[in-house]
Amino acid sequence: EAWEVIEYKRIERKFKFNDFKEALDFTVKVGELAELEGHHPDIMLSWGKVVVTLTTHKIGGLSENDFILAAKIDRL
Amino acid sequence: EAWEVIEYKRIERKFKFNDFKEALDFTVKVGELAELEGHHPDIMLSWGKVVVTLTTHKIGGLSENDFILAAKIDRL
């Protein structure tokens, strides 16, 4: 899975897991990273799946911060 | 905010918080409760907001399990 650009306004990546617990643990890791970075994604958590969406609300589109956080999420 | 029935197939409730961290902590509580119950919601986490959606995939609609979990989430 890769980051997809949606309407040139946000990037989104889907992560798959073996169960709900693994998906929840990943959500927590992404959330803690977001707190450290001071930049917050939308996170859709469901059984075995997490979808992370990044955008910069202040400018209504994508900024460097989104790509920095995306790269750090990829390294989790 | 109350639980809303969507298309007679799922129930959904929005929870508001003061920041991302509080919303993340609530997501973890709901997730841990879901693991205990063996019934798993979809959870949409964003800054200051969590939307919990409950349905029973096996029957493609609502079952008693959804309302039991909804009541327990209300008591978190």
Backbone of each chain as nested JSON, in Angstrom:
{
  "chains": [
    {"id": "A", "residues": [
      {"number": 1, "name": "GLU", "atoms": {"N": [0.848, -1.201, 0.0], "CA": [0.0, 0.0, 0.0], "C": [0.884, 1.253, 0.0]}},
      {"number": 2, "name": "ALA", "atoms": {"N": [0.456, 2.285, -0.71], "CA": [1.207, 3.532, -0.778], "C": [0.283, 4.682, -0.38]}},
      {"number": 3, "name": "TRP", "atoms": {"N": [0.88, 5.845, -0.149], "CA": [0.079, 7.047, 0.095], "C": [-0.558, 7.469, -1.228]}},
      {"number": 4, "name": "GLU", "atoms": {"N": [-1.832, 7.768, -1.167], "CA": [-2.551, 8.233, -2.349], "C": [-2.903, 9.693, -2.152]}},
      {"number": 5, "name": "VAL", "atoms": {"N": [-2.779, 10.467, -3.192], "CA": [-3.196, 11.872, -3.136], "C": [-4.665, 11.94, -3.541]}},
      {"number": 6, "name": "ILE", "atoms": {"N": [-5.485, 12.545, -2.682], "CA": [-6.926, 12.627, -2.948], "C": [-7.291, 14.086, -3.238]}},
      {"number": 7, "name": "GLU", "atoms": {"N": [-7.809, 14.334, -4.402], "CA": [-8.254, 15.681, -4.812], "C": [-7.165, 16.757, -4.619]}},
      {"number": 8, "name": "TYR", "atoms": {"N": [-5.909, 16.362, -4.667], "CA": [-4.77, 17.275, -4.462], "C": [-4.806, 17.971, -3.099]}},
      {"number": 9, "name": "LYS", "atoms": {"N": [-5.669, 17.467, -2.196], "CA": [-5.88, 18.175, -0.929], "C": [-5.471, 17.378, 0.296]}},
      {"number": 10, "name": "ARG", "atoms": {"N": [-5.38, 16.072, 0.123], "CA": [-4.98, 15.263, 1.264], "C": [-4.294, 14.004, 0.767]}},
      {"number": 11, "name": "ILE", "atoms": {"N": [-3.5, 13.401, 1.652], "CA": [-2.92, 12.108, 1.316], "C": [-3.45, 11.071, 2.3]}},
      {"number": 12, "name": "GLU", "atoms": {"N": [-3.571, 9.856, 1.805], "CA": [-4.234, 8.802, 2.553], "C": [-3.487, 7.495, 2.339]}},
      {"number": 13, "name": "ARG", "atoms": {"N": [-3.289, 6.75, 3.428], "CA": [-2.69, 5.419, 3.282], "C": [-3.433, 4.409, 4.143]}},
      {"number": 14, "name": "LYS", "atoms": {"N": [-3.652, 3.214, 3.579], "CA": [-4.325, 2.134, 4.282], "C": [-3.279, 1.157, 4.825]}},
      {"number": 15, "name": "PHE", "atoms": {"N": [-3.425, 0.769, 6.064], "CA": [-2.537, -0.21, 6.707], "C": [-3.385, -1.403, 7.137]}},
      {"number": 16, "name": "LYS", "atoms": {"N": [-2.914, -2.623, 6.807], "CA": [-3.662, -3.835, 7.152], "C": [-3.008, -4.556, 8.326]}},
      {"number": 17, "name": "PHE", "atoms": {"N": [-3.838, -5.191, 9.149], "CA": [-3.348, -5.91, 10.328], "C": [-4.096, -7.23, 10.483]}},
      {"number": 18, "name": "ASN", "atoms": {"N": [-3.605, -8.063, 11.391], "CA": [-4.209, -9.39, 11.573], "C": [-5.476, -9.381, 12.418]}},
      {"number": 19, "name": "ASP", "atoms": {"N": [-5.662, -8.331, 13.212], "CA": [-6.855, -8.276, 14.062], "C": [-7.097, -6.836, 14.534]}},
      {"number": 20, "name": "PHE", "atoms": {"N": [-8.104, -6.684, 15.373], "CA": [-8.457, -5.345, 15.862], "C": [-7.373, -4.787, 16.778]}},
      {"number": 21, "name": "LYS", "atoms": {"N": [-6.848, -5.659, 17.65], "CA": [-5.854, -5.217, 18.639], "C": [-4.611, -4.623, 17.973]}},
      {"number": 22, "name": "GLU", "atoms": {"N": [-4.104, -5.288, 16.931], "CA": [-2.928, -4.765, 16.223], "C": [-3.232, -3.412, 15.572]}},
      {"number": 23, "name": "ALA", "atoms": {"N": [-4.429, -3.286, 15.044], "CA": [-4.834, -2.016, 14.418], "C": [-4.948, -0.916, 15.474]}},
      {"number": 24, "name": "LEU", "atoms": {"N": [-5.478, -1.265, 16.648], "CA": [-5.576, -0.301, 17.748], "C": [-4.183, 0.138, 18.21]}},
      {"number": 25, "name": "ASP", "atoms": {"N": [-3.277, -0.83, 18.355], "CA": [-1.912, -0.49, 18.793], "C": [-1.232, 0.454, 17.794]}},
      {"number": 26, "name": "PHE", "atoms": {"N": [-1.436, 0.212, 16.508], "CA": [-0.856, 1.086, 15.492], "C": [-1.478, 2.489, 15.566]}},
      {"number": 27, "name": "THR", "atoms": {"N": [-2.782, 2.544, 15.805], "CA": [-3.471, 3.841, 15.96], "C": [-2.841, 4.651, 17.092]}},
      {"number": 28, "name": "VAL", "atoms": {"N": [-2.537, 3.965, 18.197], "CA": [-1.915, 4.643, 19.341], "C": [-0.523, 5.168, 18.973]}},
      {"number": 29, "name": "LYS", "atoms": {"N": [0.244, 4.347, 18.242], "CA": [1.587, 4.78, 17.832], "C": [1.515, 6.01, 16.931]}},
      {"number": 30, "name": "VAL", "atoms": {"N": [0.594, 5.987, 15.969], "CA": [0.428, 7.134, 15.066], "C": [-0.03, 8.355, 15.876]}},
      {"number": 31, "name": "GLY", "atoms": {"N": [-0.945, 8.141, 16.807], "CA": [-1.448, 9.242, 17.63], "C": [-0.358, 9.87, 18.483]}},
      {"number": 32, "name": "GLU", "atoms": {"N": [0.488, 9.031, 19.068], "CA": [1.579, 9.557, 19.91], "C": [2.601, 10.319, 19.064]}},
      {"number": 33, "name": "LEU", "atoms": {"N": [2.888, 9.788, 17.876], "CA": [3.783, 10.491, 16.95], "C": [3.185, 11.846, 16.553]}},
      {"number": 34, "name": "ALA", "atoms": {"N": [1.908, 11.863, 16.277], "CA": [1.22, 13.104, 15.888], "C": [1.331, 14.155, 17.002]}},
      {"number": 35, "name": "GLU", "atoms": {"N": [1.196, 13.708, 18.259], "CA": [1.323, 14.623, 19.387], "C": [2.735, 15.211, 19.453]}},
      {"number": 36, "name": "LEU", "atoms": {"N": [3.728, 14.356, 19.251], "CA": [5.129, 14.81, 19.242], "C": [5.366, 15.845, 18.146]}},
      {"number": 37, "name": "GLU", "atoms": {"N": [4.774, 15.591, 16.975], "CA": [5.0, 16.444, 15.807], "C": [4.138, 17.711, 15.84]}},
      {"number": 38, "name": "GLY", "atoms": {"N": [3.093, 17.681, 16.667], "CA": [2.155, 18.803, 16.668], "C": [1.376, 18.912, 15.361]}},
      {"number": 39, "name": "HIS", "atoms": {"N": [1.18, 17.776, 14.7], "CA": [0.425, 17.75, 13.43], "C": [-0.43, 16.487, 13.477]}},
      {"number": 40, "name": "HIS", "atoms": {"N": [-1.741, 16.643, 13.265], "CA": [-2.666, 15.558, 13.616], "C": [-3.442, 15.014, 12.42]}},
      {"number": 41, "name": "PRO", "atoms": {"N": [-3.343, 13.729, 12.192], "CA": [-4.095, 13.098, 11.1], "C": [-5.526, 12.791, 11.514]}},
      {"number": 42, "name": "ASP", "atoms": {"N": [-6.342, 12.424, 10.54], "CA": [-7.576, 11.7, 10.805], "C": [-7.22, 10.218, 10.715]}},
      {"number": 43, "name": "ILE", "atoms": {"N": [-7.757, 9.439, 11.647], "CA": [-7.451, 8.011, 11.67], "C": [-8.757, 7.227, 11.725]}},
      {"number": 44, "name": "MET", "atoms": {"N": [-8.94, 6.356, 10.74], "CA": [-10.121, 5.493, 10.696], "C": [-9.667, 4.101, 11.089]}},
      {"number": 45, "name": "LEU", "atoms": {"N": [-10.157, 3.654, 12.252], "CA": [-9.761, 2.353, 12.793], "C": [-10.914, 1.372, 12.651]}},
      {"number": 46, "name": "SER", "atoms": {"N": [-10.643, 0.231, 12.051], "CA": [-11.649, -0.826, 12.05], "C": [-10.937, -2.163, 12.195]}},
      {"number": 47, "name": "TRP", "atoms": {"N": [-11.644, -3.265, 12.193], "CA": [-11.06, -4.584, 12.427], "C": [-9.986, -4.871, 11.379]}},
      {"number": 48, "name": "GLY", "atoms": {"N": [-8.707, -4.929, 11.824], "CA": [-7.627, -5.285, 10.91], "C": [-7.215, -4.209, 9.934]}},
      {"number": 49, "name": "LYS", "atoms": {"N": [-7.717, -2.995, 10.121], "CA": [-7.42, -1.941, 9.142], "C": [-7.358, -0.565, 9.791]}},
      {"number": 50, "name": "VAL", "atoms": {"N": [-6.369, 0.217, 9.372], "CA": [-6.28, 1.624, 9.787], "C": [-6.06, 2.457, 8.524]}},
      {"number": 51, "name": "VAL", "atoms": {"N": [-6.87, 3.496, 8.355], "CA": [-6.656, 4.431, 7.251], "C": [-6.259, 5.782, 7.853]}},
      {"number": 52, "name": "VAL", "atoms": {"N": [-5.077, 6.253, 7.462], "CA": [-4.562, 7.532, 7.967], "C": [-4.699, 8.581, 6.867]}},
      {"number": 53, "name": "THR", "atoms": {"N": [-5.287, 9.717, 7.209], "CA": [-5.455, 10.817, 6.253], "C": [-4.748, 12.057, 6.783]}},
      {"number": 54, "name": "LEU", "atoms": {"N": [-3.951, 12.66, 5.933], "CA": [-3.192, 13.849, 6.323], "C": [-3.544, 15.035, 5.439]}},
      {"number": 55, "name": "THR", "atoms": {"N": [-3.772, 16.165, 6.069], "CA": [-3.987, 17.419, 5.35], "C": [-3.601, 18.549, 6.304]}},
      {"number": 56, "name": "THR", "atoms": {"N": [-3.462, 19.74, 5.776], "CA": [-3.154, 20.891, 6.624], "C": [-4.362, 21.825, 6.6]}},
      {"number": 57, "name": "HIS", "atoms": {"N": [-5.177, 21.723, 7.664], "CA": [-6.46, 22.431, 7.688], "C": [-6.287, 23.94, 7.489]}},
      {"number": 58, "name": "LYS", "atoms": {"N": [-5.227, 24.476, 8.081], "CA": [-4.972, 25.921, 8.023], "C": [-4.948, 26.455, 6.586]}},
      {"number": 59, "name": "ILE", "atoms": {"N": [-4.395, 25.659, 5.667], "CA": [-4.306, 26.114, 4.275], "C": [-5.297, 25.365, 3.368]}},
      {"number": 60, "name": "GLY", "atoms": {"N": [-6.086, 24.461, 3.967], "CA": [-7.073, 23.73, 3.169], "C": [-6.44, 22.848, 2.106]}},
      {"number": 61, "name": "GLY", "atoms": {"N": [-5.25, 22.36, 2.378], "CA": [-4.59, 21.496, 1.398], "C": [-3.337, 20.887, 1.986]}},
      {"number": 62, "name": "LEU", "atoms": {"N": [-2.441, 20.46, 1.124], "CA": [-1.23, 19.772, 1.569], "C": [-0.074, 20.735, 1.82]}},
      {"number": 63, "name": "SER", "atoms": {"N": [0.651, 20.477, 2.898], "CA": [1.864, 21.244, 3.19], "C": [3.003, 20.267, 3.465]}},
      {"number": 64, "name": "GLU", "atoms": {"N": [4.207, 20.8, 3.578], "CA": [5.382, 19.979, 3.877], "C": [5.148, 19.125, 5.124]}},
      {"number": 65, "name": "ASN", "atoms": {"N": [4.449, 19.675, 6.126], "CA": [4.195, 18.935, 7.371], "C": [3.511, 17.592, 7.121]}},
      {"number": 66, "name": "ASP", "atoms": {"N": [2.633, 17.548, 6.135], "CA": [1.93, 16.305, 5.838], "C": [2.896, 15.236, 5.345]}},
      {"number": 67, "name": "PHE", "atoms": {"N": [3.826, 15.626, 4.514], "CA": [4.768, 14.655, 3.95], "C": [5.819, 14.238, 4.964]}},
      {"number": 68, "name": "ILE", "atoms": {"N": [6.186, 15.158, 5.851], "CA": [7.105, 14.807, 6.945], "C": [6.45, 13.769, 7.855]}},
      {"number": 69, "name": "LEU", "atoms": {"N": [5.195, 14.023, 8.239], "CA": [4.506, 13.075, 9.124], "C": [4.273, 11.738, 8.407]}},
      {"number": 70, "name": "ALA", "atoms": {"N": [3.935, 11.789, 7.12], "CA": [3.746, 10.553, 6.345], "C": [5.017, 9.703, 6.369]}},
      {"number": 71, "name": "ALA", "atoms": {"N": [6.161, 10.341, 6.169], "CA": [7.429, 9.608, 6.149], "C": [7.715, 9.001, 7.521]}},
      {"number": 72, "name": "LYS", "atoms": {"N": [7.387, 9.738, 8.587], "CA": [7.622, 9.204, 9.933], "C": [6.664, 8.06, 10.258]}},
      {"number": 73, "name": "ILE", "atoms": {"N": [5.432, 8.155, 9.779], "CA": [4.467, 7.055, 9.982], "C": [4.962, 5.807, 9.257]}},
      {"number": 74, "name": "ASP", "atoms": {"N": [5.527, 5.986, 8.067], "CA": [6.053, 4.836, 7.311], "C": [7.162, 4.119, 8.071]}},
      {"number": 75, "name": "ARG", "atoms": {"N": [7.845, 4.844, 8.939], "CA": [8.953, 4.221, 9.678], "C": [8.524, 3.622, 11.011]}},
      {"number": 76, "name": "LEU", "atoms": {"N": [7.255, 3.739, 11.378], "CA": [6.787, 3.169, 12.664], "C": [6.906, 1.643, 12.66]}}
    ]},
    {"id": "B", "residues": [
      {"number": 1, "name": "GLU", "atoms": {"N": [-25.047, 14.825, 22.488], "CA": [-25.037, 13.93, 21.316], "C": [-25.684, 12.587, 21.679]}},
      {"number": 2, "name": "ALA", "atoms": {"N": [-26.39, 11.986, 20.745], "CA": [-27.025, 10.691, 20.967], "C": [-26.599, 9.734, 19.851]}},
      {"number": 3, "name": "TRP", "atoms": {"N": [-26.913, 8.453, 20.041], "CA": [-26.695, 7.481, 18.969], "C": [-27.742, 7.715, 17.891]}},
      {"number": 4, "name": "GLU", "atoms": {"N": [-27.293, 7.733, 16.667], "CA": [-28.196, 7.894, 15.523], "C": [-28.236, 6.583, 14.751]}},
      {"number": 5, "name": "VAL", "atoms": {"N": [-29.415, 6.205, 14.305], "CA": [-29.548, 5.015, 13.461], "C": [-29.373, 5.446, 12.008]}},
      {"number": 6, "name": "ILE", "atoms": {"N": [-28.458, 4.814, 11.295], "CA": [-28.176, 5.172, 9.905], "C": [-28.667, 4.035, 9.001]}},
      {"number": 7, "name": "GLU", "atoms": {"N": [-29.575, 4.346, 8.12], "CA": [-30.113, 3.368, 7.139], "C": [-30.594, 2.074, 7.808]}},
      {"number": 8, "name": "TYR", "atoms": {"N": [-31.008, 2.145, 9.046], "CA": [-31.472, 0.967, 9.814], "C": [-30.403, -0.119, 9.92]}},
      {"number": 9, "name": "LYS", "atoms": {"N": [-29.155, 0.222, 9.566], "CA": [-28.122, -0.812, 9.49], "C": [-26.983, -0.615, 10.467]}},
      {"number": 10, "name": "ARG", "atoms": {"N": [-26.842, 0.599, 10.971], "CA": [-25.759, 0.83, 11.922], "C": [-26.15, 1.979, 12.842]}},
      {"number": 11, "name": "ILE", "atoms": {"N": [-25.501, 2.05, 13.995], "CA": [-25.702, 3.195, 14.874], "C": [-24.371, 3.921, 15.032]}},
      {"number": 12, "name": "GLU", "atoms": {"N": [-24.478, 5.214, 15.211], "CA": [-23.298, 6.067, 15.177], "C": [-23.448, 7.139, 16.246]}},
      {"number": 13, "name": "ARG", "atoms": {"N": [-22.383, 7.395, 16.996], "CA": [-22.403, 8.506, 17.95], "C": [-21.109, 9.289, 17.869]}},
      {"number": 14, "name": "LYS", "atoms": {"N": [-21.241, 10.616, 17.927], "CA": [-20.094, 11.527, 17.9], "C": [-19.767, 11.962, 19.326]}},
      {"number": 15, "name": "PHE", "atoms": {"N": [-18.498, 11.916, 19.675], "CA": [-18.027, 12.366, 20.991], "C": [-17.032, 13.505, 20.78]}},
      {"number": 16, "name": "LYS", "atoms": {"N": [-17.22, 14.605, 21.533], "CA": [-16.34, 15.771, 21.374], "C": [-15.348, 15.856, 22.531]}},
      {"number": 17, "name": "PHE", "atoms": {"N": [-14.15, 16.351, 22.247], "CA": [-13.09, 16.478, 23.246], "C": [-12.35, 17.8, 23.069]}},
      {"number": 18, "name": "ASN", "atoms": {"N": [-11.512, 18.098, 24.053], "CA": [-10.799, 19.382, 24.02], "C": [-9.577, 19.394, 23.112]}},
      {"number": 19, "name": "ASP", "atoms": {"N": [-9.056, 18.216, 22.813], "CA": [-7.862, 18.175, 21.958], "C": [-7.694, 16.773, 21.377]}},
      {"number": 20, "name": "PHE", "atoms": {"N": [-6.621, 16.577, 20.65], "CA": [-6.369, 15.283, 20.007], "C": [-6.092, 14.206, 21.047]}},
      {"number": 21, "name": "LYS", "atoms": {"N": [-5.285, 14.549, 22.04], "CA": [-4.883, 13.576, 23.067], "C": [-6.092, 12.966, 23.784]}},
      {"number": 22, "name": "GLU", "atoms": {"N": [-7.038, 13.807, 24.18], "CA": [-8.242, 13.295, 24.861], "C": [-9.037, 12.364, 23.932]}},
      {"number": 23, "name": "ALA", "atoms": {"N": [-9.11, 12.73, 22.67], "CA": [-9.831, 11.902, 21.694], "C": [-9.109, 10.562, 21.505]}},
      {"number": 24, "name": "LEU", "atoms": {"N": [-7.778, 10.593, 21.477], "CA": [-6.98, 9.366, 21.357], "C": [-7.191, 8.472, 22.581]}},
      {"number": 25, "name": "ASP", "atoms": {"N": [-7.167, 9.065, 23.768], "CA": [-7.366, 8.281, 24.998], "C": [-8.738, 7.607, 24.997]}},
      {"number": 26, "name": "PHE", "atoms": {"N": [-9.761, 8.325, 24.54], "CA": [-11.1, 7.744, 24.475], "C": [-11.14, 6.597, 23.459]}},
      {"number": 27, "name": "THR", "atoms": {"N": [-10.471, 6.785, 22.333], "CA": [-10.388, 5.728, 21.314], "C": [-9.808, 4.446, 21.911]}},
      {"number": 28, "name": "VAL", "atoms": {"N": [-8.758, 4.6, 22.718], "CA": [-8.12, 3.434, 23.357], "C": [-9.1, 2.756, 24.313]}},
      {"number": 29, "name": "LYS", "atoms": {"N": [-9.842, 3.565, 25.09], "CA": [-10.817, 2.99, 26.025], "C": [-11.899, 2.206, 25.287]}},
      {"number": 30, "name": "VAL", "atoms": {"N": [-12.41, 2.79, 24.21], "CA": [-13.436, 2.11, 23.408], "C": [-12.843, 0.83, 22.803]}},
      {"number": 31, "name": "GLY", "atoms": {"N": [-11.61, 0.919, 22.314], "CA": [-10.954, -0.238, 21.709], "C": [-10.746, -1.361, 22.708]}},
      {"number": 32, "name": "GLU", "atoms": {"N": [-10.329, -1.015, 23.918], "CA": [-10.11, -2.05, 24.944], "C": [-11.435, -2.692, 25.355]}},
      {"number": 33, "name": "LEU", "atoms": {"N": [-12.471, -1.883, 25.474], "CA": [-13.808, -2.404, 25.776], "C": [-14.275, -3.352, 24.661]}},
      {"number": 34, "name": "ALA", "atoms": {"N": [-14.036, -2.958, 23.423], "CA": [-14.426, -3.78, 22.273], "C": [-13.724, -5.144, 22.32]}},
      {"number": 35, "name": "GLU", "atoms": {"N": [-12.453, -5.143, 22.695], "CA": [-11.713, -6.4, 22.805], "C": [-12.318, -7.294, 23.884]}},
      {"number": 36, "name": "LEU", "atoms": {"N": [-12.668, -6.688, 25.02], "CA": [-13.309, -7.438, 26.108], "C": [-14.626, -8.049, 25.658]}},
      {"number": 37, "name": "GLU", "atoms": {"N": [-15.398, -7.277, 24.904], "CA": [-16.736, -7.699, 24.481], "C": [-16.685, -8.645, 23.28]}},
      {"number": 38, "name": "GLY", "atoms": {"N": [-15.548, -8.656, 22.574], "CA": [-15.471, -9.438, 21.352], "C": [-16.383, -8.9, 20.259]}},
      {"number": 39, "name": "HIS", "atoms": {"N": [-16.627, -7.591, 20.297], "CA": [-17.475, -6.946, 19.278], "C": [-16.817, -5.6, 18.96]}},
      {"number": 40, "name": "HIS", "atoms": {"N": [-16.551, -5.359, 17.67], "CA": [-15.638, -4.272, 17.319], "C": [-16.281, -3.178, 16.478]}},
      {"number": 41, "name": "PRO", "atoms": {"N": [-16.197, -1.96, 16.945], "CA": [-16.748, -0.832, 16.183], "C": [-15.768, -0.334, 15.125]}},
      {"number": 42, "name": "ASP", "atoms": {"N": [-16.256, 0.51, 14.247], "CA": [-15.378, 1.38, 13.472], "C": [-15.222, 2.665, 14.276]}},
      {"number": 43, "name": "ILE", "atoms": {"N": [-14.015, 3.182, 14.327], "CA": [-13.76, 4.395, 15.104], "C": [-13.038, 5.412, 14.229]}},
      {"number": 44, "name": "MET", "atoms": {"N": [-13.63, 6.585, 14.078], "CA": [-13.022, 7.663, 13.309], "C": [-12.491, 8.684, 14.304]}},
      {"number": 45, "name": "LEU", "atoms": {"N": [-11.178, 8.804, 14.361], "CA": [-10.512, 9.698, 15.312], "C": [-9.973, 10.912, 14.584]}},
      {"number": 46, "name": "SER", "atoms": {"N": [-10.346, 12.092, 15.041], "CA": [-9.71, 13.3, 14.51], "C": [-9.529, 14.282, 15.665]}},
      {"number": 47, "name": "TRP", "atoms": {"N": [-8.999, 15.458, 15.395], "CA": [-8.678, 16.409, 16.449], "C": [-9.953, 16.776, 17.228]}},
      {"number": 48, "name": "GLY", "atoms": {"N": [-10.005, 16.374, 18.519], "CA": [-11.131, 16.75, 19.365], "C": [-12.432, 16.014, 19.088]}},
      {"number": 49, "name": "LYS", "atoms": {"N": [-12.379, 14.973, 18.271], "CA": [-13.617, 14.285, 17.889], "C": [-13.388, 12.798, 17.646]}},
      {"number": 50, "name": "VAL", "atoms": {"N": [-14.334, 11.996, 18.146], "CA": [-14.329, 10.561, 17.848], "C": [-15.741, 10.182, 17.397]}},
      {"number": 51, "name": "VAL", "atoms": {"N": [-15.84, 9.505, 16.265], "CA": [-17.13, 8.988, 15.818], "C": [-17.064, 7.459, 15.882]}},
      {"number": 52, "name": "VAL", "atoms": {"N": [-17.977, 6.879, 16.673], "CA": [-18.025, 5.423, 16.831], "C": [-19.214, 4.89, 16.037]}},
      {"number": 53, "name": "THR", "atoms": {"N": [-18.966, 3.883, 15.206], "CA": [-20.031, 3.268, 14.41], "C": [-20.121, 1.787, 14.758]}},
      {"number": 54, "name": "LEU", "atoms": {"N": [-21.331, 1.339, 15.033], "CA": [-21.557, -0.059, 15.412], "C": [-22.505, -0.731, 14.438]}},
      {"number": 55, "name": "THR", "atoms": {"N": [-22.124, -1.929, 14.028], "CA": [-22.994, -2.756, 13.206], "C": [-22.566, -4.199, 13.42]}},
      {"number": 56, "name": "THR", "atoms": {"N": [-23.369, -5.144, 12.975], "CA": [-23.004, -6.559, 13.09], "C": [-22.808, -7.098, 11.679]}},
      {"number": 57, "name": "HIS", "atoms": {"N": [-21.517, -7.185, 11.278], "CA": [-21.191, -7.521, 9.891], "C": [-21.801, -8.856, 9.469]}},
      {"number": 58, "name": "LYS", "atoms": {"N": [-21.798, -9.811, 10.397], "CA": [-22.3, -11.163, 10.107], "C": [-23.729, -11.158, 9.55]}},
      {"number": 59, "name": "ILE", "atoms": {"N": [-24.552, -10.218, 10.061], "CA": [-25.947, -10.173, 9.594], "C": [-26.206, -8.95, 8.716]}},
      {"number": 60, "name": "GLY", "atoms": {"N": [-25.164, -8.154, 8.488], "CA": [-25.332, -6.97, 7.64], "C": [-26.309, -5.953, 8.208]}},
      {"number": 61, "name": "GLY", "atoms": {"N": [-26.388, -5.896, 9.53], "CA": [-27.307, -4.936, 10.152], "C": [-27.094, -4.901, 11.655]}},
      {"number": 62, "name": "LEU", "atoms": {"N": [-28.093, -4.425, 12.37], "CA": [-27.97, -4.247, 13.816], "C": [-28.412, -5.488, 14.587]}},
      {"number": 63, "name": "SER", "atoms": {"N": [-27.651, -5.802, 15.626], "CA": [-28.037, -6.892, 16.532], "C": [-27.974, -6.369, 17.963]}},
      {"number": 64, "name": "GLU", "atoms": {"N": [-28.447, -7.194, 18.881], "CA": [-28.415, -6.835, 20.3], "C": [-26.997, -6.432, 20.735]}},
      {"number": 65, "name": "ASN", "atoms": {"N": [-25.989, -7.124, 20.2], "CA": [-24.596, -6.823, 20.568], "C": [-24.231, -5.358, 20.357]}},
      {"number": 66, "name": "ASP", "atoms": {"N": [-24.794, -4.768, 19.308], "CA": [-24.491, -3.359, 19.022], "C": [-25.024, -2.448, 20.121]}},
      {"number": 67, "name": "PHE", "atoms": {"N": [-26.213, -2.757, 20.609], "CA": [-26.827, -1.895, 21.623], "C": [-26.21, -2.128, 23.003]}},
      {"number": 68, "name": "ILE", "atoms": {"N": [-25.78, -3.367, 23.244], "CA": [-25.059, -3.646, 24.497], "C": [-23.75, -2.858, 24.516]}},
      {"number": 69, "name": "LEU", "atoms": {"N": [-22.99, -2.921, 23.411], "CA": [-21.71, -2.202, 23.365], "C": [-21.94, -0.69, 23.422]}},
      {"number": 70, "name": "ALA", "atoms": {"N": [-22.977, -0.2, 22.743], "CA": [-23.298, 1.241, 22.782], "C": [-23.539, 1.69, 24.223]}},
      {"number": 71, "name": "ALA", "atoms": {"N": [-24.301, 0.898, 24.972], "CA": [-24.614, 1.254, 26.365], "C": [-23.34, 1.266, 27.207]}},
      {"number": 72, "name": "LYS", "atoms": {"N": [-22.452, 0.322, 26.964], "CA": [-21.198, 0.27, 27.728], "C": [-20.266, 1.425, 27.358]}},
      {"number": 73, "name": "ILE", "atoms": {"N": [-20.257, 1.797, 26.081], "CA": [-19.456, 2.956, 25.658], "C": [-19.989, 4.224, 26.328]}},
      {"number": 74, "name": "ASP", "atoms": {"N": [-21.296, 4.328, 26.447], "CA": [-21.9, 5.507, 27.101], "C": [-21.451, 5.64, 28.556]}},
      {"number": 75, "name": "ARG", "atoms": {"N": [-21.105, 4.509, 29.173], "CA": [-20.712, 4.543, 30.583], "C": [-19.212, 4.719, 30.776]}},
      {"number": 76, "name": "LEU", "atoms": {"N": [-18.429, 4.814, 29.694], "CA": [-16.968, 4.982, 29.828], "C": [-16.635, 6.314, 30.492]}}
    ]}
  ]
}
